[in-house]
Structures are given as structure tokens and as C-alpha cells.
């Protein structure tokens, strides 16, 4: 049975639009095309830097420096020129008695000491808990400019006194300088000219804790980075990561622009071809359904655009984007055989646009597939938060795996963990948008089908009240299509809903149909006073009545298709035969044929066959496997000969499976029963 092939524009024009969007999104700069792993040999030629670039510190290194900076407080001092001038002036005014000749040398040496700086002898107490005051460096502010200065280059007051004696002793070996300075007041005049500032010490400590230089050094242009076959150590990997970052961020494309555009076109074409064949091999019937086809392409473009915008304007926020929700949007309207390959292709832009695309791709792919399996059982009430926890756990496991491999560290990236957690919650929070998409693209979700198949639905309750026999027939057909649908991998929720509504039009004239006639003696028969043509017209009318009711109650188009196709273009055989047997004109039989459409999808074929077999099975008088075999074969071969299955998207294998399941189902329903013996009196 041939598969209908749509016209070329209907299938490929939307793909051309997707292709154009992808070309526009493609990067306009060169990309670093080397793959490497720490601990493995460098598989390419010797790599030489094409430009100067800084070596970026790893997150662990920055964190270690931040912790170290927080543990040490560097004291902050202000240089006081007034104190220096005052000390020199005081020393110049001292009376040295017989040693006044030493005054110029004392002033000169003291000026040298004060030019470096003098601090107090006391210890400074840290105000940051377990932090300690640095003994190695200090901040010194001179003329509104603060610089770090080794602690050894300035003097404490006691050190300044000793240094003054040490500098003058070689010139005046016969003078007891220490006694002279004490007696004359030189020692008393020496006071600190570096004034400790506690508030600035605290401020600079906080700033130094917050700001850590992100670079570790520089690599010059034409300098070798790694040799061919050399093992990529942690240090080499850090340099390569820095080179890659600089290359992707700054380094422009140096080749002919036409080659860059050609490369982008080929990559975009590859993505579109992959998407096309994913649809073609998973479910080519999607091409027949414009709404579902456009919806699928819309999700693909949405994924690509979100990836591009995030990488362009907020690359650090990629972890928070809930890509797994795309798998749920697909699951709502497609089977798993479509969801998995198409969702995989939707994530491929991560590999093209993002620097850490491999990690993101594997993380979101795993989370999406797991979510696709768990959401069916965890989609109500508080269970949705449990599903979010599962998503978070899966993404965290993959993230940790890449972290251990790439960084060799177990330290925690709190910001990424927070983003992953928020993204898991957003996956559940954004799922209700599926109902908006359902309206926008006129689709039917699995949830909607389950709601329609609820027998408490007002329309089904009305059918049960007005045409109880028809309602019971619909229930039997629903059970039959459920069994056959599961065996043929059909859309079971759609089949169940279609089976319940396919004969909904019979409640406009329920007594026209034998299943609703009263079996009480003397009950009037609806067709006993009607001609064959009149009876056939009343029978056929239930299809049009059903379509009118479906439109009135806003039933989805998929359900309406079941109503219009469950009889196809077949005839009302009973009344046609009656008409011909009564001498009717064989050329005037158009009124005995349904004017619906032949079934196209596998689900529509299953419903047509199950509807015919369930109704005809009530006439069976023999309940043996052989009888069931002949019965099913005759019904289905009759449909084939009548041309009802010629447009169906159904393989010969699937048709054989349907036959087998129908025979098995009938045997289970109409099996023999044990006759109870009568009790002897």
C-alpha cells in the first residue's frame, strides 16, 4: 500500500526557511578547531601562538588566591610629610653641647631614614577574625598614590634609632653616640611618619578579597605552545584553554570571507538534512500533517535561536536554559521514536555555537531523554517537583563527570549548580506552554486525548443516554483498537478517543441502528416501512451528523478524521443488496455509498477494521479458531477489494499483525464456556 508523497514545496519550502535562519545564526568568525584532553598526546602538528595572549587562571587557582587574600591583612599607612619636616626641625634645634658639629650629619642621616618611612613599634591587631597582619608587605600612600612596599624597607621607631647610630658610628668612632642621643633628646624626637589607617586597611582588604587577577602570565606571538605528540599536562592544558578563549573572542577570520560563508552554509545544510531524515525515518506521516510539521520546525528554530542568543550575550547563563522542556514539548504530540532523534538534532547547535558545547550537549540530551520517560508518571501536582529533582540529579551527575575529567578537581562551582537547579525548575514551570502551542498549531496533546477518552465527558454521557447500544459498541471498539494499537506501535490514546467518538452521530437518530432497537415483543422496527434507499440514506447520515456534532463541540480535527473515515467510501451492503434483489437499477446505486474519505493513517485503518469486525462479530455462530480466522480474513480482504485501504500509510507486515491481533482478540472474547450440570432432585 503506497505512502502518499506530498508535493515538493509543502515538504521542502519550510526546510528552506529553517536553513536560511541557521545560516544567519552561524558564527562570523573563525573557530578554534583543536580537540584535546589532559593526559593524552597532542594529536596535531606543533602549535605556535599567532598572537600575544594572557594565560588565564583556573577557577581553582582564583579560589585559592581568594582564600589566601582573605587570610592575610595588609596594613595601610599614610606618609606624613609634616611629621618628617617637624622631626628634622626639632633635631636641628637640639643643643648637642660640644658635639654640635655632628648636627648636619645627624640631620642628613635622619632625612634618609625618614624618606623610606618610620612606623610605630606596637603591633597592629587584625579585625577580620582568624586573619593575620602581613609581616611581608604594607601599603604606603604618598601624594594620593598607594603602592605596596616590602616591610623590610621601612623602619620601626626602635630600628630607626639603631640605624641612625649605625650610619654615624664609622664617621665618629670616638663618640658614644647612643649616650649622646639619649642625653640630648635626639631619640625622643624620632616619631613615626607613616600613620596607620585602620579604615583604609579594612577597605583594601575587602577589595583585595573580591578582586583577584584573572591572568597568570603571557605567551608571546610565535612562541611554541605544544609540540606534536607531547603529553598535554595540566599546565599545557591551561595554556591551550587560554589560547582557545582568546582565539574565539578576539582573533578574526583571516582567510577569504567567501570560504567562511561557504563553511557556514554547509554546516547549516547538514543540520537541515539531519532533521529531514530524522523525520523521514521515524515517522514520514508527519510530512502529511502540516500543523505537526510546522510545530516541529518551530521548536528546532527556537532551540537554535535561544542557543545563539545565550552564547552571544550571556554565555555564563547557558546552564539555566531548560532545554529538556523541548523533549516534553515533543512528547506531547509525537511518539518516542520521533522525540529522541529530533530532540538530539535540536541540541546540535550547542556543539556549534558554544565553547563548552560537548558538556552542555551531553548534559541536556541525557536529562531530556530521562525526562521523557519519567514525566508520564510524574506530571501531576507535587510530583512535578519530584520530576524537577530527577532532572537536576541527572544534569548534576553529567556536569560533575565533565568537571572531574576536565579540571581534575572536586571543588564546587556554586554558580553553575544554582543555574542547573533553576533550569530544572524552569523545565517543569514552562511545560504549561504546551497548551498554548496546542492552540497555536491546532494540535492535540496526549493529555487532551486522555481527557476526551474519559467516559464522564458530557458528550459521551449524552451518547450513552440516547443511544446505549451504540455507546456499548464504541466501548467494545475502544478495547479492540487498544489491543491492536499496542501491537502495531500506533498512537493508542488517539485510537481510544477516536473509537469513542466515531459513531457519535448516531444519537441524532438512534432507533435507525439495530444495536439501539428494543427487543421487546411487538416493538416497532425502524426500517420496516421504509424503502431501501430511504434506509440507506438514514444510515449514511450518521457520518454527517457526527461531523456536525464534532464541530459544534470543538472536537479536534484528528477525531473528526476518524468520524469521516471509519466507513470510508464503502456501501451499506444490506440495503444495497435488498435494493438490487427487489429489481433496482444497478446503474443507480450512488445513494448506497458513504461519501466520507478513505483512511490514510494507520490509526484510521485500525479503527475502520475494528469497527467492522466488532459489529459483524455479533452474527457469529461458530466460535473456533478456524472460524475466527476465516471471519477476519473475509472482512479485511473485502475492504482491500473495495479499495478502502489503497491510500493507507500501512505496510504489509503491519496489516498481518493487525489480522493476528484481531483473531486473538476474538478468541479471547468469544471463548467457549463450561456448561453447569443441573442438580438431581
C-alpha positions as CSV (number, residue, x, y, z in Angstrom):
1,X,0.0,0.0,0.0
2,X,1.7,3.2,-1.1
3,X,2.6,6.0,1.2
4,X,1.2,9.3,0.0
5,X,4.0,11.7,-1.0
6,X,3.3,15.4,-0.6
7,X,4.1,18.0,-3.2
8,X,7.7,19.1,-3.1
9,X,7.1,22.7,-1.9
10,X,5.0,21.5,1.0
11,X,7.8,19.4,2.4
12,X,10.9,21.4,1.4
13,X,9.9,25.1,1.5
14,X,9.6,25.1,5.3
15,X,13.0,23.4,5.5
16,X,14.5,26.1,3.2
17,X,13.3,28.7,5.7
18,X,14.9,26.8,8.6
19,X,18.1,26.6,6.5
20,X,18.1,30.4,5.9
21,X,17.6,31.1,9.7
22,X,20.5,28.8,10.6
23,X,22.8,30.5,8.0
24,X,22.0,33.8,9.6
25,X,22.8,32.5,13.1
26,X,26.1,30.9,12.1
27,X,29.2,32.4,13.7
28,X,31.0,35.0,11.5
29,X,34.5,34.4,13.0
30,X,36.9,31.6,12.9
31,X,36.6,28.8,15.5
32,X,39.3,27.0,17.4
33,X,39.2,23.6,15.8
34,X,41.6,21.5,18.0
35,X,40.3,18.9,20.3
36,X,42.5,17.8,23.2
37,X,42.3,16.1,26.6
38,X,44.6,16.5,29.6
39,X,46.8,13.4,29.9
40,X,46.7,12.5,26.2
41,X,49.2,13.2,23.5
42,X,48.7,16.3,21.3
43,X,47.5,14.7,18.0
44,X,48.2,17.6,15.7
45,X,51.3,19.4,14.4
46,X,53.3,21.7,16.7
47,X,51.1,24.6,17.7
48,X,52.7,28.0,17.7
49,X,50.8,31.1,19.0
50,X,49.8,33.5,16.3
51,X,49.4,36.5,18.7
52,X,50.1,37.6,22.3
53,X,47.6,36.3,24.8
54,X,47.3,36.1,28.6
55,X,47.3,32.8,30.5
56,X,44.0,32.6,32.3
57,X,43.9,31.3,35.8
58,X,41.7,28.3,36.5
59,X,38.8,28.6,38.9
60,X,40.7,26.6,41.5
61,X,43.6,28.9,41.3
62,X,41.5,32.0,41.6
63,X,39.6,30.5,44.6
64,X,42.9,29.5,46.3
65,X,44.2,33.1,45.9
66,X,41.0,34.5,47.1
67,X,41.2,32.3,50.2
68,X,44.8,33.3,50.8
69,X,44.0,37.0,50.3
70,X,41.2,36.7,52.9
71,X,43.6,35.1,55.4
72,X,46.2,38.0,55.3
73,X,45.5,41.6,56.1
74,X,48.0,44.1,54.6
75,X,48.2,47.2,56.8
76,X,47.7,50.6,55.2
77,X,49.9,53.6,56.1
78,X,49.8,57.3,55.1
79,X,53.1,59.1,54.6
80,X,53.1,62.3,56.6
81,X,55.5,65.0,55.1
82,X,54.5,67.3,58.0
83,X,55.8,64.8,60.6
84,X,59.1,64.4,58.7
85,X,59.6,68.2,58.5
86,X,58.7,68.6,62.2
87,X,61.2,65.9,63.2
88,X,64.0,67.4,61.2
89,X,63.3,70.9,62.5
90,X,63.2,69.6,66.1
91,X,66.6,67.8,65.7
92,X,68.1,71.0,64.2
93,X,67.1,72.9,67.3
94,X,68.6,70.5,69.8
95,X,71.6,71.5,71.9
96,X,74.4,68.9,71.5
97,X,76.9,70.9,73.6
98,X,80.4,70.0,72.5
99,X,79.1,67.8,69.7
100,X,77.1,70.4,67.8
101,X,79.4,69.8,64.9
102,X,77.6,66.4,64.4
103,X,74.3,68.1,63.8
104,X,74.5,68.3,60.0
105,X,75.4,64.6,59.7
106,X,72.6,63.6,62.1
107,X,70.1,65.6,60.1
108,X,71.3,64.1,56.8
109,X,71.1,60.5,58.0
110,X,67.8,61.1,59.7
111,X,66.4,62.5,56.5
112,X,67.5,59.4,54.6
113,X,65.8,57.2,57.2
114,X,62.5,59.3,57.1
115,X,62.5,59.2,53.3
116,X,61.9,55.5,53.5
117,X,59.4,55.7,56.3
118,X,59.1,55.1,60.0
119,X,56.3,53.2,61.7
120,X,55.4,52.7,65.3
121,X,56.8,49.9,67.4
122,X,53.5,48.5,68.5
123,X,51.7,45.5,66.9
124,X,48.6,46.0,64.8
125,X,45.5,43.9,65.7
126,X,43.6,42.3,62.8
127,X,39.8,43.0,62.7
128,X,38.9,40.0,60.4
129,X,38.5,37.0,62.7
130,X,41.3,34.5,62.0
131,X,43.1,36.7,59.5
132,X,46.6,37.8,60.4
133,X,48.5,41.0,59.7
134,X,51.1,40.7,56.9
135,X,54.7,40.9,58.0
136,X,56.0,40.9,54.5
137,X,54.3,43.9,52.7
138,X,52.4,47.1,53.6
139,X,50.6,49.7,51.6
140,X,52.1,53.2,51.7
141,X,50.2,56.2,50.4
142,X,52.3,59.2,49.2
143,X,50.8,62.1,47.3
144,X,47.4,60.3,46.9
145,X,49.0,57.2,45.4
146,X,49.3,54.0,47.3
147,X,51.8,51.3,46.5
148,X,52.8,48.1,48.1
149,X,56.1,48.2,49.9
150,X,58.2,45.4,51.4
151,X,58.0,45.7,55.2
152,X,61.8,45.3,55.4
153,X,62.3,48.7,53.6
154,X,60.7,50.8,56.3
155,X,61.8,51.2,59.9
156,X,60.1,50.9,63.2
157,X,61.0,53.7,65.7
158,X,63.5,51.4,67.5
159,X,65.0,50.3,64.2
160,X,65.3,53.9,63.1
161,X,67.3,54.8,66.3
162,X,69.6,51.8,65.8
163,X,70.1,52.7,62.1
164,X,71.0,56.3,62.9
165,X,73.7,55.1,65.3
166,X,75.0,52.5,62.8
167,X,75.2,55.1,60.0
168,X,77.2,57.7,62.1
169,X,79.4,55.3,64.1
170,X,82.0,54.8,61.3
171,X,82.5,58.6,61.0
172,X,82.7,59.3,64.7
173,X,84.2,56.2,66.3
174,X,85.4,58.0,69.4
175,X,81.9,59.4,70.3
176,X,79.4,57.4,72.4
177,X,76.5,58.2,70.0
178,X,73.9,56.2,71.9
179,X,74.6,58.2,75.2
180,X,74.7,61.5,73.3
181,X,71.4,60.9,71.5
182,X,69.7,59.9,74.8
183,X,71.0,62.9,76.7
184,X,70.4,65.5,74.0
185,X,66.8,64.3,73.1
186,X,67.6,63.0,69.5
187,X,65.9,59.7,70.3
188,X,62.9,61.5,71.8
189,X,62.4,63.5,68.6
190,X,62.1,60.3,66.4
191,X,58.4,59.6,65.9
192,X,56.5,57.7,63.1
193,X,55.9,59.5,59.8
194,X,53.9,56.5,58.4
195,X,50.5,56.8,60.1
196,X,48.4,53.6,60.3
197,X,44.9,54.0,58.8
198,X,42.6,51.3,60.1
199,X,39.6,52.1,57.9
200,X,41.6,52.0,54.7
201,X,43.2,48.8,55.9
202,X,39.8,47.2,56.1
203,X,38.6,48.6,52.8
204,X,41.7,47.5,50.9
205,X,41.4,44.0,52.5
206,X,37.8,43.7,51.3
207,X,38.7,44.8,47.8
208,X,41.7,42.5,47.5
209,X,39.5,39.6,48.6
210,X,37.0,40.5,45.9
211,X,39.4,41.2,43.1
212,X,41.9,38.6,42.1
213,X,43.9,39.0,38.8
214,X,42.4,36.5,36.3
215,X,45.7,36.1,34.5
216,X,48.9,34.2,35.4
217,X,51.3,35.5,32.7
218,X,51.6,36.0,29.0
219,X,52.5,34.0,25.9
220,X,54.2,35.9,23.1
221,X,53.5,35.6,19.4
222,X,55.5,32.9,17.6
223,X,56.1,31.2,20.9
224,X,55.6,27.4,20.9
225,X,52.5,26.2,22.9
226,X,52.7,22.4,22.5
227,X,54.7,20.1,20.3
228,X,53.3,17.2,18.1
229,X,53.0,14.1,20.2
230,X,53.7,15.9,23.5
231,X,51.6,14.9,26.5
232,X,49.0,17.6,27.4
233,X,49.8,18.3,31.0
234,X,47.7,20.4,33.4
235,X,49.9,23.4,32.6
236,X,49.8,22.9,28.9
237,X,46.0,22.4,29.0
238,X,45.7,25.7,30.9
239,X,47.7,27.5,28.2
240,X,45.6,25.8,25.5
241,X,42.4,26.8,27.2
242,X,43.6,30.4,27.4
243,X,44.7,30.4,23.7
244,X,41.3,28.9,22.7
245,X,39.5,31.6,24.7
246,X,41.4,34.4,23.1
247,X,41.2,32.9,19.7
248,X,37.4,32.6,19.8
249,X,36.9,36.0,21.4
250,X,39.3,38.3,19.6
251,X,41.0,36.7,16.7
252,X,39.2,37.4,13.5
253,X,38.9,35.3,10.4
254,X,42.0,35.8,8.3
255,X,41.0,33.8,5.2
256,X,38.7,34.6,2.3
257,X,35.3,35.6,3.6
258,X,33.6,33.5,0.9
259,X,35.2,30.3,2.4
260,X,33.8,31.2,5.8
261,X,30.3,31.8,4.4
262,X,30.6,28.6,2.4
263,X,31.5,26.6,5.5
264,X,28.5,28.1,7.4
265,X,26.2,27.2,4.6
266,X,27.5,23.6,4.5
267,X,27.1,23.2,8.3
268,X,23.5,24.6,8.2
269,X,22.7,22.3,5.3
270,X,24.0,19.3,7.3
271,X,21.7,20.2,10.2
272,X,18.7,20.6,8.0
273,X,19.4,17.3,6.2
274,X,19.8,15.5,9.6
275,X,16.4,16.9,10.7
276,X,14.7,15.9,7.5
277,X,16.0,12.3,7.7
278,X,15.1,12.0,11.4
279,X,11.5,12.8,10.5
280,X,11.6,10.7,7.4
281,X,12.9,7.5,9.1
282,X,11.0,7.9,12.4
283,X,7.5,8.9,11.0
284,X,7.2,10.2,7.4
285,X,3.4,10.8,8.1
286,X,4.5,14.0,9.8
287,X,5.1,15.5,6.4
288,X,1.4,14.9,5.6
289,X,0.3,16.9,8.7
290,X,1.2,20.5,8.1
291,X,0.5,21.6,11.7
292,X,2.7,19.0,13.3
293,X,5.4,19.5,10.7
294,X,5.5,23.3,11.3
295,X,5.4,22.8,15.1
296,X,8.4,20.5,14.9
297,X,10.3,23.0,12.8
298,X,9.3,25.8,15.1
299,X,10.8,24.0,18.1
300,X,14.0,23.4,16.1
301,X,14.4,27.1,15.3
302,X,13.5,28.1,18.8
303,X,16.3,25.9,20.2
304,X,18.8,27.3,17.7
305,X,17.9,30.9,18.3
306,X,17.9,30.6,22.1
307,X,21.4,28.9,21.9
308,X,22.7,31.6,19.7
309,X,21.4,34.5,21.8
310,X,22.6,32.9,25.1
311,X,26.1,32.3,23.7
312,X,26.3,35.8,22.2
313,X,25.0,37.9,25.1
314,X,25.1,35.7,28.2
315,X,27.4,32.6,27.8
316,X,27.6,32.1,31.5
317,X,23.8,31.6,31.7
318,X,23.6,28.6,29.4
319,X,23.2,26.2,32.3
320,X,20.0,27.8,33.3
321,X,18.2,27.4,30.0
322,X,15.7,24.5,30.3
323,X,16.5,22.6,27.1
324,X,14.9,19.3,28.4
325,X,11.5,21.0,28.2
326,X,11.8,20.7,24.4
327,X,11.7,17.0,24.8
328,X,8.4,17.4,26.8
329,X,7.0,19.7,24.1
330,X,7.8,17.0,21.5
331,X,6.5,14.2,23.7
332,X,3.1,15.9,24.0
333,X,2.4,15.4,20.3
334,X,4.8,12.7,19.0
335,X,5.8,9.2,19.8
336,X,9.2,8.3,21.3
337,X,10.6,7.1,18.0
338,X,10.2,10.7,16.8
339,X,11.1,12.5,20.1
340,X,14.6,11.1,20.7
341,X,16.2,11.6,17.3
342,X,14.6,15.0,16.7
343,X,15.5,16.2,20.2
344,X,19.1,15.1,19.6
345,X,19.3,17.2,16.4
346,X,17.7,20.2,18.2
347,X,20.7,20.2,20.6
348,X,23.3,20.1,17.9
349,X,23.6,24.0,17.8
350,X,25.1,23.7,21.2
351,X,28.1,22.0,19.7
352,X,28.5,24.6,17.0
353,X,27.9,27.8,18.9
354,X,29.2,27.1,22.5
355,X,32.7,26.8,23.7
356,X,31.8,24.1,26.2
357,X,29.2,22.6,23.8
358,X,30.1,19.0,24.3
359,X,29.4,19.2,28.1
360,X,26.1,21.0,27.5
361,X,25.0,18.7,24.7
362,X,25.6,15.5,26.8
363,X,24.0,17.0,29.9
364,X,20.8,18.3,28.3
365,X,20.5,15.2,26.0
366,X,20.6,12.8,28.9
367,X,18.3,15.0,31.0
368,X,15.8,15.3,28.2
369,X,15.6,11.6,27.4
370,X,15.3,10.7,31.1
371,X,12.6,13.4,31.5
372,X,10.8,11.9,28.5
373,X,10.5,8.6,30.4
374,X,9.6,9.9,33.8
375,X,7.3,12.8,33.0
376,X,4.5,10.4,32.1
377,X,4.3,9.1,35.6
378,X,5.3,12.3,37.4
379,X,3.2,15.1,35.8
380,X,0.5,15.8,38.4
381,X,0.6,18.0,41.5
382,X,3.6,17.8,43.7
383,X,5.1,15.0,41.6
384,X,6.2,17.6,39.1
385,X,8.7,18.8,41.7
386,X,10.0,15.3,42.0
387,X,10.5,15.2,38.3
388,X,12.4,18.5,38.6
389,X,14.6,16.9,41.2
390,X,15.3,14.0,38.8
391,X,16.3,16.4,36.1
392,X,18.6,18.3,38.5
393,X,20.2,15.0,39.6
394,X,20.9,13.8,36.0
395,X,22.3,17.1,34.9
396,X,24.4,17.4,38.1
397,X,25.8,13.9,37.5
398,X,26.9,14.7,34.0
399,X,28.2,18.1,35.0
400,X,30.3,16.5,37.8
401,X,31.7,13.9,35.4
402,X,33.0,16.5,33.0
403,X,34.3,18.6,35.9
404,X,36.3,15.7,37.2
405,X,37.7,14.8,33.7
406,X,38.5,18.3,32.5
407,X,39.6,20.0,35.7
408,X,40.7,17.1,37.9
409,X,39.1,18.9,40.8
410,X,36.3,18.2,43.3
411,X,35.7,21.8,44.2
412,X,32.2,23.0,43.7
413,X,31.1,25.7,41.3
414,X,28.2,27.2,43.2
415,X,27.0,29.5,40.5
416,X,26.7,26.6,37.9
417,X,25.0,24.4,40.4
418,X,22.5,27.2,41.2
419,X,21.9,27.7,37.4
420,X,21.3,23.9,36.9
421,X,18.9,23.9,39.8
422,X,16.9,26.8,38.5
423,X,16.9,25.3,35.0
424,X,15.4,22.1,36.3
425,X,12.6,24.0,38.0
426,X,12.0,26.0,34.8
427,X,11.7,22.8,32.8
428,X,8.6,22.0,34.9
429,X,7.4,25.6,35.1
430,X,7.5,26.1,31.3
431,X,5.7,22.9,30.4
432,X,2.2,24.5,30.5
433,X,3.2,26.5,27.4
434,X,2.4,23.2,25.6
435,X,-1.2,24.1,25.8
436,X,-0.5,27.5,24.1
437,X,1.3,25.6,21.3
438,X,-1.6,23.2,21.1
439,X,-3.9,26.2,20.3
440,X,-1.4,28.0,18.1
441,X,-0.7,25.0,15.8
442,X,-4.1,23.3,16.3
443,X,-2.6,20.1,17.7
444,X,-3.9,17.5,20.1
445,X,-1.7,16.6,23.0
446,X,-1.8,13.2,24.8
447,X,-3.3,14.9,27.8
448,X,-6.1,16.3,25.7
449,X,-6.8,12.8,24.2
450,X,-6.9,11.3,27.7
451,X,-9.4,13.9,28.7
452,X,-11.5,13.2,25.6
453,X,-11.5,9.5,26.3
454,X,-13.0,10.0,29.8
455,X,-16.5,8.4,29.6
456,X,-17.7,11.1,32.1
457,X,-17.3,13.6,29.3
458,X,-20.7,15.3,28.8
459,X,-20.9,14.4,25.1
460,X,-20.2,10.8,25.8
461,X,-22.7,10.8,28.6
462,X,-25.3,12.1,26.2
463,X,-24.5,9.3,23.7
464,X,-24.9,6.8,26.5
465,X,-28.3,8.1,27.4
466,X,-29.7,8.5,23.9
467,X,-28.0,5.5,22.2
468,X,-26.9,3.0,24.8
469,X,-26.4,0.2,22.3
470,X,-24.1,2.5,20.2
471,X,-22.2,3.6,23.3
472,X,-21.6,0.0,24.2
473,X,-20.4,-0.7,20.7
474,X,-18.0,2.2,20.9
475,X,-16.6,0.9,24.2
476,X,-16.1,-2.6,22.6
477,X,-14.3,-1.0,19.6
478,X,-12.2,1.1,22.0
479,X,-11.0,-2.0,23.8
480,X,-10.3,-3.7,20.5
481,X,-8.3,-0.8,19.0
482,X,-6.3,-0.5,22.2
483,X,-5.1,-4.1,21.9
484,X,-4.3,-3.8,18.1
485,X,-2.7,-0.4,18.5
486,X,-0.3,-1.5,21.1
487,X,0.8,-4.5,18.9
488,X,1.4,-2.2,15.9
489,X,3.1,0.7,17.8
490,X,0.2,3.0,16.9
491,X,-1.0,6.1,18.8
492,X,-3.1,4.3,21.4
493,X,-4.5,7.5,23.1
494,X,-5.6,8.8,19.7
495,X,-7.2,5.4,18.8
496,X,-9.1,5.2,22.1
497,X,-10.6,8.7,21.7
498,X,-11.4,8.1,18.0
499,X,-13.2,4.9,18.9
500,X,-15.4,6.5,21.4
501,X,-16.5,9.3,19.1
502,X,-16.6,7.7,15.7
503,X,-20.3,6.9,15.9
504,X,-21.3,10.0,17.8
505,X,-23.7,11.0,15.0
506,X,-26.0,8.0,15.7
507,X,-27.5,9.7,18.7
508,X,-29.4,12.1,16.4
509,X,-31.5,9.1,15.2
510,X,-30.6,6.2,17.5
511,X,-33.5,3.8,16.6
512,X,-32.2,3.8,13.0
513,X,-29.5,1.4,14.1
514,X,-30.1,-2.2,15.1
515,X,-28.0,-2.0,18.3
516,X,-30.4,0.5,19.7
517,X,-33.7,-1.2,18.8
518,X,-35.8,-2.6,21.5
519,X,-36.0,-6.4,21.7
520,X,-39.4,-6.5,23.5
521,X,-42.2,-8.3,21.7
522,X,-44.3,-6.0,19.5
523,X,-41.7,-3.3,19.3
524,X,-41.8,-1.3,16.0
525,X,-38.9,-1.8,13.7
526,X,-37.5,1.5,12.3
527,X,-36.9,0.2,8.7
528,X,-39.9,-2.0,8.2
529,X,-41.9,0.7,6.3
530,X,-39.0,2.4,4.5
531,X,-37.6,1.7,1.1
532,X,-34.0,0.5,0.7
533,X,-32.9,4.0,-0.5
534,X,-34.5,5.8,2.4
535,X,-33.0,3.4,4.9
536,X,-29.5,3.7,3.3
537,X,-29.8,7.5,3.4
538,X,-30.7,7.4,7.2
539,X,-27.8,5.1,7.9
540,X,-25.3,7.1,5.9
541,X,-26.4,10.4,7.5
542,X,-24.8,9.4,10.9
543,X,-21.4,10.4,9.5
544,X,-22.5,13.9,8.5
545,X,-24.4,14.2,11.8
546,X,-21.2,13.1,13.7
547,X,-19.1,15.7,11.9
548,X,-21.6,18.4,12.7
549,X,-21.6,17.4,16.4
550,X,-17.8,17.3,16.4
551,X,-17.7,20.9,15.0
552,X,-20.3,22.1,17.5
553,X,-18.4,20.7,20.4
554,X,-15.0,21.8,19.1
555,X,-13.6,18.3,18.8
556,X,-10.0,18.2,17.3
557,X,-9.5,17.6,13.6
558,X,-7.9,14.2,14.4
559,X,-11.1,13.0,15.9
560,X,-13.2,14.4,13.1
561,X,-11.0,12.4,10.6
562,X,-12.0,9.2,12.4
563,X,-15.7,10.1,12.1
564,X,-15.3,10.8,8.3
565,X,-13.1,7.8,7.5
566,X,-14.4,4.9,9.6
567,X,-16.7,3.8,6.7
568,X,-14.6,5.3,4.0
569,X,-16.4,5.2,0.7
570,X,-17.9,1.8,1.2
571,X,-21.6,0.9,0.7
572,X,-24.4,-0.1,3.0
573,X,-24.3,-3.7,1.8
574,X,-27.5,-4.9,3.4
575,X,-29.8,-2.2,1.8
576,X,-27.9,-2.3,-1.5
577,X,-28.4,-6.0,-1.8
578,X,-32.1,-5.6,-0.8
579,X,-32.5,-2.8,-3.5
580,X,-30.9,-5.0,-6.2
581,X,-32.9,-8.1,-5.2
582,X,-36.1,-6.1,-5.5
583,X,-35.2,-5.2,-9.1
584,X,-33.4,-1.9,-8.6
585,X,-31.3,-0.4,-11.3
586,X,-27.6,-1.4,-10.9
587,X,-26.6,1.9,-12.5
588,X,-28.4,3.9,-9.9
589,X,-26.6,2.8,-6.7
590,X,-24.7,6.0,-5.7
591,X,-27.1,6.7,-2.8
592,X,-26.0,3.5,-1.1
593,X,-22.3,4.6,-0.7
594,X,-20.8,6.6,2.1
595,X,-19.3,9.9,0.9
596,X,-16.5,10.1,3.5
597,X,-12.8,9.8,2.9
598,X,-10.7,6.6,2.8
599,X,-8.4,6.1,5.8
600,X,-4.9,7.4,5.4
601,X,-3.1,6.9,8.7
602,X,-2.5,3.6,10.4
603,X,-4.8,4.6,13.2
604,X,-7.7,5.3,10.9
605,X,-7.2,1.9,9.2
606,X,-7.2,0.1,12.6
607,X,-10.5,1.8,13.6
608,X,-12.2,1.0,10.3
609,X,-11.3,-2.7,10.6
610,X,-12.1,-3.0,14.3
611,X,-15.5,-1.2,13.8
612,X,-16.5,-3.6,11.0
613,X,-15.3,-6.7,12.8
614,X,-16.9,-5.8,16.2
615,X,-20.3,-5.1,14.5
616,X,-20.1,-8.2,12.3
617,X,-18.9,-10.5,15.1
618,X,-22.4,-10.4,16.7
619,X,-23.6,-12.6,13.8
620,X,-21.0,-15.3,14.5
621,X,-22.5,-18.7,15.3
622,X,-19.3,-20.8,15.4
623,X,-16.5,-19.9,17.9
624,X,-13.5,-21.9,16.8
625,X,-10.0,-20.6,15.8
626,X,-10.7,-21.6,12.2
627,X,-14.0,-19.7,12.2
628,X,-12.3,-16.6,13.6
629,X,-9.5,-16.9,11.0
630,X,-12.0,-17.1,8.1
631,X,-14.1,-14.3,9.6
632,X,-11.2,-11.8,9.9
633,X,-9.7,-12.7,6.6
634,X,-13.0,-12.2,4.8
635,X,-13.7,-8.8,6.4
636,X,-10.2,-7.4,5.7
637,X,-10.0,-8.8,2.2
638,X,-13.4,-7.3,1.4
639,X,-12.0,-3.9,2.5
640,X,-9.0,-4.4,0.3
641,X,-11.0,-5.4,-2.8
642,X,-13.3,-2.4,-2.2
643,X,-10.2,-0.2,-2.4
644,X,-10.7,1.2,1.1
645,X,-7.0,0.7,2.1
646,X,-5.4,1.9,-1.1
647,X,-4.4,5.3,0.3
648,X,-3.3,3.9,3.7
649,X,0.1,4.5,5.2
650,X,0.4,0.9,6.2
651,X,2.9,-1.9,5.5
652,X,2.1,-5.5,4.7
653,X,3.8,-6.5,7.9
654,X,1.6,-4.2,9.9
655,X,-1.5,-5.4,8.2
656,X,-0.6,-9.0,9.1
657,X,0.0,-8.0,12.7
658,X,-3.5,-6.4,12.8
659,X,-5.0,-9.6,11.4
660,X,-3.3,-11.7,14.0
661,X,-4.3,-9.5,16.9
662,X,-7.9,-9.3,15.8
663,X,-8.1,-13.1,15.6
664,X,-6.5,-13.5,19.0
665,X,-8.8,-10.8,20.5
666,X,-12.0,-12.5,19.2
667,X,-10.9,-15.9,20.6
668,X,-10.4,-14.3,24.0
669,X,-13.8,-12.6,23.9
670,X,-15.9,-15.4,22.4
671,X,-14.2,-18.4,24.0
672,X,-16.2,-21.5,25.0
673,X,-17.7,-21.7,28.4
674,X,-18.3,-24.6,30.8
675,X,-21.9,-25.8,30.9
676,X,-23.0,-26.1,34.6
677,X,-24.7,-29.5,35.3
678,X,-28.2,-29.5,36.7
679,X,-28.6,-30.8,40.3
680,X,-30.5,-34.0,40.6
681,X,-33.6,-33.9,42.8
